[in-house]
Amino acid sequence: MNDLHYLELTDLAKLIRTRRISPVEATRQQLDRIAALDDRLASYAVVTAERAMAEARAAEADIAAGHYRGPLHGVPLAVKDLFWTSGVPTAAGTIIHRDFRPTEDATAVRRLRQAGAVLLGKLQMTEGAYSDHHPQITPPRNPWNADYWPGISSSGPGVAVGAGLCFGALASDTGGSIRWPSAANGLTGIKPTWGRVSRHGVFDLAPSLDHVGPMARSVADAAALLTAIAGADPADPTALLEPVASIAATTNQAIGGLKVGVDRDWGRRDVDPQVLAVLDDAARALSALGAELVEVDVPDVTQAVADWAPNCAVEAAVAHRATYPARRAAYGPVLSMVLDAGRASSALDYQEVLLRRMAFRGRMRALFGKIDLLLAPAHPFAPLSLKTMGTMGLQPELIARLQAYTAPFNMTGQPTLTLPGGFSTDGLPIAFQMVAADLGEAMLIRAGIAFQRATDWHRRHPAL
């Protein structure tokens, strides 16, 4: 019980269900750990301690009365600070919205509550979910090494789950924002198919690129979170109507016969040797589990990555038009630059971006007619120091390299699974990705669970 904070969500759920530990005790331990560590980690924007304890007591009473709701019941979680939470400040990493208190929960938050989860608070993030934190906000610090990048924009979720300050988190991903912090903090993250999870009550960055998904310590944990939050939503007409039961239906099956695509050119171009070693190890592990490795040629992603920036900028300018440029002084320099670029774009240029995006999506769809999954880096670098990153939003070449393996799958809307797969020579986690066709979350989860049964990278934690 001394290491309760690093238990996997699903393991804690078993202890709660069998009443070997109470939701009240689990929540109290988490709040104590937040109080002890988060002054230096800065992962939480808001801690809702009193509300969390009330929710934990209610969960404890329900379970004692025989009303167990499932694997999230009584489990302490947290959510990125762009999810509306009724009565709780929800700023989306901005100064402009720091006094905003929603009168309702985001659909995904409401579904966590319906599943009986205990919400510890709101997790810090970059301004407006773009690339840099607002100058007035202290950025979260990587628990493995404070001198290294914790990932963006879901920096708080990455640090909090990685440091044992919650058992899982909800996050969002517009160009890599679930995948990068999952990689940087040694976590498992699912970016579901676009529309698989409702975006109602979630601050927009770029709605056609924004994905809502979980970050957790294992694939099984992430699957439990995704199962709870996914599904159609009348409040969000873009949420997909397909049933979600299939997400968990085949997760315990073997992966023999699954075709895993490997592109020896695209998947290795400008990639650090330490990342390549992790990819090669992952490929060998999947092959040993029965998957068939298939050589493929991934469609050229160069234009799709270049088009991501104007696509995002135009949609972000629309999302912020009520406050920008009218309240420009309240915005940080990087987000201001993006919004200015979006406002300056022409309709003709934007339409060309959309047409190229449609064509790229079709070419990628054709690739997945030949394979079940695609193996790829999470990013091409070994773990990045804060000194190297500097102000990333002002380094377009660095952004383009970083997005080479993430942004294409926001442009297509396909689901991805990020998994820890090794460590750098500096002792920092290195991750890889698997990508599936639309609605292929069950396939990803099935392969990911098999990989994590055969390896223990996801069970390594920072020594805090």
C-alpha positions as CSV (number, residue, x, y, z in Angstrom):
1,M,0.0,0.0,0.0
2,N,3.0,2.3,0.3
3,D,3.2,2.4,-3.5
4,L,-0.5,2.8,-4.0
5,H,0.0,5.9,-6.1
6,Y,1.8,3.9,-8.9
7,L,-0.8,1.2,-9.1
8,E,-2.5,0.8,-12.4
9,L,-6.1,2.0,-12.5
10,T,-7.5,-1.5,-13.1
11,D,-5.5,-2.9,-10.2
12,L,-6.8,-0.2,-7.8
13,A,-10.3,-1.0,-9.1
14,K,-10.0,-4.6,-8.0
15,L,-8.9,-3.5,-4.5
16,I,-11.8,-1.1,-4.3
17,R,-14.3,-3.7,-5.7
18,T,-13.2,-6.3,-3.1
19,R,-13.2,-3.6,-0.4
20,R,-9.5,-4.1,0.4
21,I,-9.1,-0.4,0.1
22,S,-11.7,2.3,0.2
23,P,-12.2,5.1,-2.3
24,V,-11.9,7.5,0.7
25,E,-8.4,6.2,1.6
26,A,-7.3,6.1,-2.0
27,T,-8.5,9.7,-2.5
28,R,-6.9,10.9,0.7
29,Q,-3.6,9.4,-0.2
30,Q,-3.7,11.1,-3.6
31,L,-4.5,14.5,-2.2
32,D,-1.7,14.1,0.3
33,R,0.7,13.2,-2.5
34,I,-0.5,16.2,-4.5
35,A,0.1,18.5,-1.5
36,A,3.6,17.1,-1.0
37,L,4.8,17.1,-4.6
38,D,2.8,19.4,-6.8
39,D,4.4,22.6,-5.7
40,R,7.4,21.6,-7.7
41,L,5.7,19.7,-10.4
42,A,2.9,22.2,-11.1
43,S,0.7,19.7,-12.8
44,Y,-2.6,20.9,-11.3
45,A,-4.4,24.1,-12.3
46,V,-7.1,23.5,-9.6
47,V,-7.3,20.9,-6.9
48,T,-10.9,20.2,-5.8
49,A,-10.1,18.5,-2.5
50,E,-13.4,18.9,-0.7
51,R,-15.4,17.9,-3.7
52,A,-13.2,14.9,-4.3
53,M,-13.5,13.6,-0.7
54,A,-17.3,14.0,-0.9
55,E,-17.3,12.0,-4.1
56,A,-15.1,9.4,-2.5
57,R,-17.5,9.0,0.4
58,A,-20.4,8.7,-1.9
59,A,-18.6,6.0,-3.9
60,E,-17.7,4.1,-0.7
61,A,-21.3,4.1,0.4
62,D,-22.6,2.9,-3.0
63,I,-20.1,0.1,-3.1
64,A,-20.9,-1.0,0.4
65,A,-24.6,-1.1,-0.5
66,G,-23.8,-3.4,-3.5
67,H,-24.1,-0.7,-6.2
68,Y,-20.7,-1.2,-7.9
69,R,-20.7,0.7,-11.2
70,G,-17.5,-0.7,-12.8
71,P,-13.7,-0.2,-13.0
72,L,-13.8,3.6,-12.5
73,H,-16.0,3.5,-9.4
74,G,-14.2,5.2,-6.6
75,V,-11.0,5.7,-8.6
76,P,-9.3,9.1,-8.3
77,L,-8.8,10.7,-11.7
78,A,-8.3,14.2,-13.1
79,V,-9.0,16.1,-16.3
80,K,-7.2,18.6,-18.5
81,D,-8.3,22.1,-17.8
82,L,-10.2,22.5,-21.1
83,F,-13.0,20.2,-20.0
84,W,-15.9,22.1,-18.5
85,T,-16.5,21.1,-14.9
86,S,-19.6,22.5,-13.3
87,G,-18.7,25.2,-10.7
88,V,-15.0,24.7,-11.1
89,P,-12.7,27.3,-12.9
90,T,-11.9,26.1,-16.4
91,A,-9.3,28.3,-18.1
92,A,-7.9,26.1,-20.9
93,G,-4.4,27.3,-20.0
94,T,-5.4,31.0,-20.7
95,I,-5.6,34.1,-18.6
96,I,-8.6,35.3,-20.7
97,H,-10.8,32.5,-19.2
98,R,-9.4,32.2,-15.7
99,D,-12.6,33.3,-14.1
100,F,-14.9,31.0,-16.2
101,R,-16.9,28.6,-14.1
102,P,-19.1,26.4,-16.3
103,T,-22.6,25.6,-15.2
104,E,-22.4,22.1,-16.6
105,D,-19.9,19.3,-17.1
106,A,-18.4,18.4,-20.5
107,T,-20.1,15.2,-21.7
108,A,-16.8,13.2,-21.2
109,V,-16.6,14.5,-17.6
110,R,-20.3,13.7,-17.0
111,R,-19.7,10.2,-18.2
112,L,-16.8,9.8,-15.8
113,R,-19.1,10.9,-12.9
114,Q,-21.7,8.4,-14.1
115,A,-19.1,5.7,-13.9
116,G,-18.5,6.6,-10.3
117,A,-15.0,8.2,-10.7
118,V,-13.6,10.6,-8.1
119,L,-12.3,13.8,-9.7
120,L,-9.3,15.4,-8.0
121,G,-9.2,18.5,-10.1
122,K,-8.1,20.2,-13.3
123,L,-4.7,19.7,-14.9
124,Q,-2.5,22.4,-16.3
125,M,-2.0,22.8,-20.0
126,T,-0.5,25.1,-22.7
127,E,-2.4,28.3,-23.6
128,G,-5.5,27.3,-25.6
129,A,-4.0,23.8,-26.2
130,Y,-1.4,25.2,-28.6
131,S,2.4,24.9,-28.2
132,D,3.4,27.2,-25.3
133,H,2.2,28.0,-21.8
134,H,1.0,31.5,-21.2
135,P,3.8,33.6,-19.8
136,Q,2.0,34.1,-16.5
137,I,1.5,30.3,-15.9
138,T,4.2,28.0,-14.4
139,P,4.7,25.1,-16.8
140,P,4.5,21.5,-15.4
141,R,7.8,19.8,-14.9
142,N,8.8,16.4,-16.1
143,P,8.9,14.0,-13.0
144,W,11.7,12.0,-14.6
145,N,13.9,15.0,-14.9
146,A,12.8,18.6,-14.4
147,D,15.3,19.8,-17.0
148,Y,13.4,17.8,-19.7
149,W,10.3,18.6,-21.8
150,P,7.1,17.2,-20.3
151,G,5.2,17.3,-23.6
152,I,2.4,19.5,-24.8
153,S,-0.3,20.6,-24.8
154,S,-1.5,18.0,-22.2
155,S,1.5,18.7,-20.0
156,G,-0.4,18.6,-16.7
157,P,-2.0,15.2,-17.5
158,G,1.3,13.7,-18.5
159,V,3.1,14.9,-15.4
160,A,0.2,14.1,-12.9
161,V,-0.3,10.5,-14.2
162,G,3.4,10.0,-14.5
163,A,4.2,11.2,-11.0
164,G,1.4,9.2,-9.3
165,L,-0.9,12.3,-8.7
166,C,-3.9,10.6,-10.3
167,F,-4.7,7.2,-11.7
168,G,-5.6,8.4,-15.2
169,A,-6.6,11.6,-17.0
170,L,-8.7,12.9,-19.8
171,A,-6.8,14.9,-22.4
172,S,-7.0,16.2,-25.9
173,D,-4.9,15.9,-29.0
174,T,-4.9,18.3,-32.0
175,G,-1.4,17.7,-33.4
176,G,0.2,15.4,-30.9
177,S,-1.0,16.5,-27.5
178,I,-1.9,13.1,-26.0
179,R,1.1,11.4,-27.7
180,W,4.0,13.7,-26.8
181,P,3.3,13.9,-23.0
182,S,2.5,10.2,-22.9
183,A,5.9,9.6,-24.5
184,A,7.7,12.1,-22.3
185,N,6.3,10.8,-19.0
186,G,6.3,7.0,-19.7
187,L,2.6,6.6,-20.2
188,T,0.0,5.0,-22.4
189,G,-2.2,7.3,-24.4
190,I,-5.1,6.7,-26.8
191,K,-6.0,9.3,-29.4
192,P,-9.3,7.8,-30.6
193,T,-10.9,8.1,-34.0
194,W,-12.0,11.7,-34.5
195,G,-15.6,11.9,-33.1
196,R,-15.3,8.8,-31.1
197,V,-15.6,10.9,-27.9
198,S,-17.9,13.9,-27.7
199,R,-16.3,17.3,-27.7
200,H,-19.3,19.0,-26.0
201,G,-18.0,21.2,-23.2
202,V,-14.4,21.0,-24.4
203,F,-12.6,24.2,-25.4
204,D,-11.8,24.2,-29.1
205,L,-8.4,24.6,-30.6
206,A,-9.2,23.4,-34.1
207,P,-12.5,21.3,-34.0
208,S,-11.8,19.2,-37.1
209,L,-8.4,18.2,-35.7
210,D,-9.3,18.0,-32.0
211,H,-9.5,14.5,-30.5
212,V,-10.5,13.7,-26.9
213,G,-8.9,10.7,-25.2
214,P,-7.3,9.1,-22.1
215,M,-3.8,9.0,-20.7
216,A,-3.0,6.3,-18.2
217,R,-0.4,3.8,-17.0
218,S,-1.4,0.9,-19.1
219,V,-3.4,-0.1,-22.2
220,A,-6.0,-1.8,-20.0
221,D,-6.4,1.4,-18.0
222,A,-6.7,3.6,-21.0
223,A,-9.3,1.1,-22.5
224,A,-11.4,1.4,-19.3
225,L,-11.4,5.2,-19.5
226,L,-12.2,5.2,-23.3
227,T,-15.0,2.7,-22.8
228,A,-16.6,5.0,-20.2
229,I,-16.4,8.2,-22.3
230,A,-16.9,7.2,-25.9
231,G,-20.2,7.2,-27.8
232,A,-22.8,9.2,-29.5
233,D,-24.0,12.5,-27.9
234,P,-27.0,14.6,-28.8
235,A,-25.1,17.7,-27.6
236,D,-22.3,17.1,-30.1
237,P,-23.7,16.2,-33.6
238,T,-20.2,15.4,-34.8
239,A,-19.8,12.5,-32.3
240,L,-19.9,9.2,-34.1
241,L,-23.0,7.0,-33.8
242,E,-21.2,3.6,-33.9
243,P,-21.6,1.5,-30.8
244,V,-18.7,1.4,-28.4
245,A,-19.0,-2.0,-26.9
246,S,-16.5,-3.3,-29.5
247,I,-13.7,-1.3,-27.9
248,A,-13.3,-3.8,-25.2
249,A,-14.8,-6.9,-26.8
250,T,-11.7,-8.4,-28.3
251,T,-9.0,-7.0,-26.1
252,N,-7.9,-10.3,-24.5
253,Q,-7.5,-12.1,-27.9
254,A,-4.1,-13.1,-29.2
255,I,-2.6,-11.1,-32.0
256,G,-1.5,-13.9,-34.2
257,G,-2.1,-13.0,-37.8
258,L,-2.4,-9.3,-37.3
259,K,-0.6,-7.4,-40.1
260,V,1.6,-4.7,-38.7
261,G,3.0,-2.3,-41.3
262,V,6.6,-1.1,-41.1
263,D,8.0,1.6,-43.5
264,R,11.8,1.3,-43.4
265,D,12.1,4.8,-45.0
266,W,9.4,7.0,-43.5
267,G,9.5,5.3,-40.1
268,R,13.3,5.9,-39.9
269,R,13.8,9.2,-41.7
270,D,15.7,11.8,-39.4
271,V,14.9,9.5,-36.4
272,D,17.4,9.4,-33.5
273,P,19.1,6.0,-33.2
274,Q,17.7,5.5,-29.6
275,V,14.2,5.9,-31.0
276,L,15.0,3.5,-33.8
277,A,16.2,0.9,-31.3
278,V,12.9,1.2,-29.4
279,L,11.0,0.7,-32.7
280,D,13.0,-2.3,-33.6
281,D,12.5,-3.9,-30.2
282,A,8.7,-3.2,-30.5
283,A,8.6,-4.8,-33.9
284,R,10.4,-7.9,-32.6
285,A,8.1,-8.2,-29.6
286,L,5.0,-8.0,-31.8
287,S,6.4,-10.5,-34.2
288,A,7.2,-12.9,-31.3
289,L,3.6,-12.6,-30.2
290,G,2.4,-13.7,-33.7
291,A,1.9,-10.5,-35.6
292,E,3.1,-10.5,-39.2
293,L,5.4,-7.6,-40.1
294,V,4.6,-6.2,-43.5
295,E,6.9,-3.8,-45.4
296,V,4.8,-0.8,-46.6
297,D,5.2,2.6,-48.2
298,V,3.5,5.2,-46.2
299,P,2.0,8.0,-48.3
300,D,4.2,11.1,-48.3
301,V,3.2,13.1,-45.2
302,T,5.2,16.3,-46.0
303,Q,2.4,18.3,-47.4
304,A,-0.1,17.1,-44.8
305,V,2.3,18.2,-42.0
306,A,2.8,21.6,-43.7
307,D,-1.0,22.0,-44.1
308,W,-1.7,21.2,-40.5
309,A,-0.5,24.7,-39.4
310,P,-2.8,26.8,-41.6
311,N,-5.7,24.4,-41.0
312,C,-5.2,24.7,-37.2
313,A,-4.7,28.5,-37.4
314,V,-7.9,29.2,-39.3
315,E,-10.0,27.1,-37.0
316,A,-8.3,28.5,-33.9
317,A,-9.0,32.1,-35.1
318,V,-12.7,31.1,-35.4
319,A,-12.7,29.5,-31.9
320,H,-11.2,32.7,-30.4
321,R,-13.0,35.4,-32.4
322,A,-15.2,36.5,-29.4
323,T,-12.0,37.6,-27.5
324,Y,-9.3,38.0,-30.1
325,P,-8.1,40.5,-31.2
326,A,-10.4,42.5,-29.0
327,R,-8.5,41.4,-25.9
328,R,-5.1,40.8,-27.5
329,A,-3.1,42.0,-24.4
330,A,-4.4,39.0,-22.4
331,Y,-2.9,36.5,-24.9
332,G,0.6,35.1,-24.9
333,P,2.8,35.8,-27.9
334,V,2.7,32.3,-29.5
335,L,-1.0,31.8,-29.5
336,S,-1.4,35.4,-30.7
337,M,0.9,34.7,-33.6
338,V,-1.2,31.6,-34.6
339,L,-4.5,33.5,-34.4
340,D,-3.1,36.4,-36.5
341,A,-2.0,33.8,-39.1
342,G,-5.5,32.3,-39.1
343,R,-7.2,35.6,-39.5
344,A,-4.8,36.5,-42.4
345,S,-5.5,33.4,-44.4
346,S,-7.5,33.6,-47.5
347,A,-10.6,31.5,-48.2
348,L,-9.0,30.1,-51.4
349,D,-5.8,29.0,-49.6
350,Y,-7.8,27.4,-46.9
351,Q,-10.0,25.5,-49.4
352,E,-6.8,24.2,-51.1
353,V,-5.7,22.9,-47.7
354,L,-9.0,21.1,-47.2
355,L,-8.9,19.5,-50.6
356,R,-5.3,18.3,-50.1
357,R,-6.4,16.9,-46.7
358,M,-9.2,14.9,-48.3
359,A,-6.8,13.4,-50.8
360,F,-4.3,12.5,-48.1
361,R,-7.0,10.9,-46.1
362,G,-7.9,8.7,-49.1
363,R,-4.3,7.7,-49.7
364,M,-3.9,6.7,-46.0
365,R,-7.2,4.8,-46.1
366,A,-5.9,2.8,-49.1
367,L,-2.8,1.8,-47.1
368,F,-4.9,0.4,-44.3
369,G,-6.6,-1.8,-46.8
370,K,-3.4,-3.9,-46.7
371,I,-2.5,-3.8,-43.0
372,D,-4.2,-3.8,-39.6
373,L,-1.8,-1.6,-37.8
374,L,1.1,0.7,-38.6
375,L,4.2,1.0,-36.4
376,A,5.7,4.5,-36.1
377,P,7.7,6.7,-33.8
378,A,5.9,8.9,-31.3
379,H,8.4,11.6,-32.3
380,P,11.8,11.4,-34.0
381,F,13.9,12.7,-31.2
382,A,15.3,11.1,-28.1
383,P,13.9,13.0,-25.0
384,L,14.2,16.7,-25.4
385,S,15.7,19.1,-22.9
386,L,13.9,22.3,-22.0
387,K,17.0,24.2,-23.2
388,T,16.6,22.5,-26.7
389,M,12.9,23.2,-26.8
390,G,13.1,26.9,-25.8
391,T,10.0,28.6,-27.1
392,M,8.8,25.8,-29.5
393,G,6.1,27.9,-31.0
394,L,8.7,30.2,-32.5
395,Q,10.7,27.4,-34.1
396,P,8.7,26.2,-37.1
397,E,11.3,23.7,-38.3
398,L,11.4,22.0,-34.9
399,I,7.6,21.9,-34.9
400,A,7.5,20.3,-38.4
401,R,10.0,17.6,-37.3
402,L,8.1,17.0,-34.1
403,Q,4.8,16.7,-35.9
404,A,6.0,14.4,-38.7
405,Y,4.6,11.3,-37.0
406,T,1.7,12.8,-35.1
407,A,-0.1,15.6,-37.2
408,P,-0.8,13.3,-40.2
409,F,-3.1,11.3,-38.0
410,N,-5.0,14.3,-36.9
411,M,-5.4,15.3,-40.5
412,T,-6.9,11.8,-41.2
413,G,-8.7,11.4,-37.9
414,Q,-7.4,7.9,-37.4
415,P,-6.9,6.4,-33.9
416,T,-3.4,5.9,-32.4
417,L,-2.0,4.2,-29.3
418,T,1.2,5.5,-27.7
419,L,3.2,3.0,-25.6
420,P,6.4,3.3,-23.6
421,G,9.0,1.0,-25.2
422,G,12.4,1.8,-23.7
423,F,14.7,4.4,-22.2
424,S,17.3,6.8,-23.4
425,T,20.9,6.9,-22.3
426,D,19.9,9.7,-19.9
427,G,17.2,7.5,-18.3
428,L,14.2,9.2,-19.9
429,P,11.3,7.2,-21.4
430,I,11.0,6.6,-25.1
431,A,7.7,5.6,-26.7
432,F,6.4,4.4,-30.0
433,Q,3.0,4.5,-31.7
434,M,0.6,2.1,-33.3
435,V,-2.0,3.5,-35.8
436,A,-5.2,1.8,-36.9
437,A,-7.9,2.5,-39.5
438,D,-11.0,4.5,-38.4
439,L,-12.8,2.9,-35.5
440,G,-9.9,0.6,-35.0
441,E,-9.5,1.2,-31.2
442,A,-10.3,-2.4,-30.3
443,M,-7.5,-3.6,-32.6
444,L,-5.0,-1.1,-31.0
445,I,-6.0,-2.1,-27.5
446,R,-5.8,-5.8,-28.3
447,A,-2.2,-5.4,-29.7
448,G,-1.2,-3.0,-26.9
449,I,-2.4,-5.3,-24.1
450,A,-0.5,-8.2,-25.7
451,F,2.7,-6.1,-25.9
452,Q,2.4,-4.9,-22.3
453,R,1.9,-8.5,-21.1
454,A,5.2,-9.4,-22.7
455,T,7.1,-6.3,-21.5
456,D,7.3,-4.1,-18.4
457,W,8.2,-0.7,-19.7
458,H,4.9,0.7,-18.6
459,R,5.6,-0.4,-15.0
460,R,8.7,1.8,-14.7
461,H,8.1,5.0,-12.7
462,P,10.1,8.1,-11.7
463,A,11.7,8.1,-8.3
464,L,10.2,11.0,-6.5
